[in-house]
Amino acid sequence: MVKRRSVFHKIIFTLIVLLIVLFCTFPFIQMLSTSLKYQWDWGNPSLIPKRINIDAYKELLNIGQAEKNVPESIKLLLEESKELTREQKKAILDKYRSTADIFPFFRYFRNSLILASTSALISVIFAIFGAYSFSRVRYKGRGTIQRSVLLVYMFGPILLLIPLYTISSSIGLISTSVGTFLTLLTIYMVLTLPVSLYMLGNYFRTIPFSLEESAFIEGCSRLGTIWRIIIPLSMSAIVTVFIYCFMIAWNEYLFASVFLKSFSELNTLPIGLRELFVSKNAIWDRIMAASMLSALPVIILFMTIQKQLAKGMTEGGVKE
Amino acid sequence: MTINQLQAPGSLLQKMNLEKRETLFGWSLILPAVIIIAALILYPIFYNVYLSFFDVKIMQENIYLGFQNHENIITDSAFWKSVLTSVIYVFFTTMGTAVVGLLVALVMNQEFPLRGVVRGLILLPYVAPVISVVFSWQFIFDPVNGLFMHIAYDKLHLFAERFNLIRSPQTSIIIAVLFGIWKNFPFTYLMLLARLQAIDRGLYEAAEIDGCSSWNKFWYITFPEIYFLLGSIILLRAIWNFNKFEEVYLLTENVKVLPVYTYIKAFTGIMDIGQGAAIALIQFILLIGFILIYVKRVLKW
């Protein structure tokens, strides 16, 4: 009786776990599946494509696109007509290779990458010093600053968007593309700074002070101990915080949508994807492939720091 | 004795110096971050209050309106509709993430094979970019190709015709809430799991000896242990969900929660930044009001 009940229990339990996993991963499976399907296969509820179609990925990654739009008859005509010069042939071909239709995935990817990694890096550097000051140095006003940093948790980005946009446009920061890029970079850095400070501060507290004391005795300066002891010992936490900040900036849509309005060449991936979706209909395979490719870096980064991140979030508190 | 007396003023001076140096050092380390936060977060918030009193013109002189913007908003029924939408959205997403997060945390607190892998997979919705998962959700609920309509219409005959749940105004909020729960429950789960694992196993063993049922064990041991954490998480999630923009706007423009309403007012069509600033301000005041009530009632501070 007892045994039967435990077998029954085990089956129910396994089913529940499977259900949870399915709930969490289904949209990702759907994404992968649709990105690999042909249009005639979209309505088929099965997740396994009847025939694998990687055209969407090829198009996004710009593989073998040069000849795609040229009709066969034109190709034949060009090959047979000997009297045309090479320049003339090229001019004819160029007419068909309209690049306006191609989604500039690489450019958007590069923009996102530069913005997210630079802002995260600067944020982490400021946070290392700030967090050291929070957790190790005793002085008046420390508590107040710490609490104000926490208070920033309550401000939604929409509250900052309007004043920041008004300020930066009235002082002419966002009238050039370089200025816009730097403004957005600074904003991302600011948005991630409070969480970096908080998470790193909590981590630094776990490093025994005696290590630093022995360094002082050896004649190490205060800054020297940050460089030689704190940073090497908390490298994993620093990387975690960096990746966390990177993900916030990589995923950001609101500020980018307002600030990048007049500079579409600076578009980040979220903005580009949204435009692709709004401007054209029924291109699910391309949309899904683009979603897949923009989620991939984040998922890979996340997998590498998963355990650390879980620890950092639960021990250090977290902000979105 | 004399030596001690001689040394005392010196060491006091040294101590003073040390304290001063420590303060200076601490401040100089934190100062860059403080300046950045003050200049780019705190100042803009005050500037937002200032802007809400003006008809804001980019590149031109602003026109002072007094409380005109605030009045316009409070008397606008669309604003109150948006407040209601926000309240519904925040309530259901917050409660939903708390319930789902707690259930998943209880399940994941048991030992089973491949638990590490499952834990990683559960966090995926939380870390994936919003923009990349909204399209997948839209596909699932797509009236022509989507799996949901395939099951609900073709197999179960729940509806009279295929329609788009995300686009239709009555049902879009349901999907938005579901999406919010799906996206954010891993946060609640993670926090709760860490707390659950810290509960003393001995308590459960003692309860088992006393013949407690599983429900009683949960209600008398687990729940009191996580009550305050759960309360704090619900508060945090309510604040964050109240401020959510992307997760709603990118999924469906039909659900006009306050941030979406502000965005549409301030940055689309006839851009009215002054009005936008006023809505953002009122929204912030509403949030503070909610936090104060919640902290008093639930967290009993």
Interface residues (C-beta under 8 A of the other chain):
Chain A: F13 T14 I16 V17 I20 V21 F23 C24 T25 F26 P27 F28 Q30 M31 T34 W42 G43 P45 F126 A127 F129 G130 Y132 S133 F134 V137 R138 Y139 K140 G141 R142 I145 S148 V149 V152 Y153 M154 F155 G156 P157 I158 L159 L160 L161 I162 P163 L164 Y165 T166 I167 S169 S170 T186 I187 M189 V190 L193 P194 L197 R222 M247 W250 N251 E252 Y253 L254 S257 V258 L269 P270 L273 R274 F277 W284 I287 M288 S291 M292 S294 A295 V298 I299 F302 M303 Q306 L309 A310 M313 T314 E315 V318 E320
Chain B: E22 T23 F25 G26 W27 L29 I30 P32 A33 V34 I36 I37 L40 I41 L42 P44 I45 Y47 N48 L51 V56 I58 M59 V104 V107 Q110 F112 V118 R119 G120 L121 I122 L123 L124 P125 V127 A128 P129 V130 I131 S132 V133 F135 S136 W137 F139 I140 D142 V144 N145 L147 H150 I151 W182 P186 F187 L190 M191 L193 A194 L236 I239 W240 F242 N243 F245 E246 Y249 L250 L258 P259 T262 Y263 A266 F267 I273 G276 A277 A280 L281 Q283 F284 L287 I288 I291
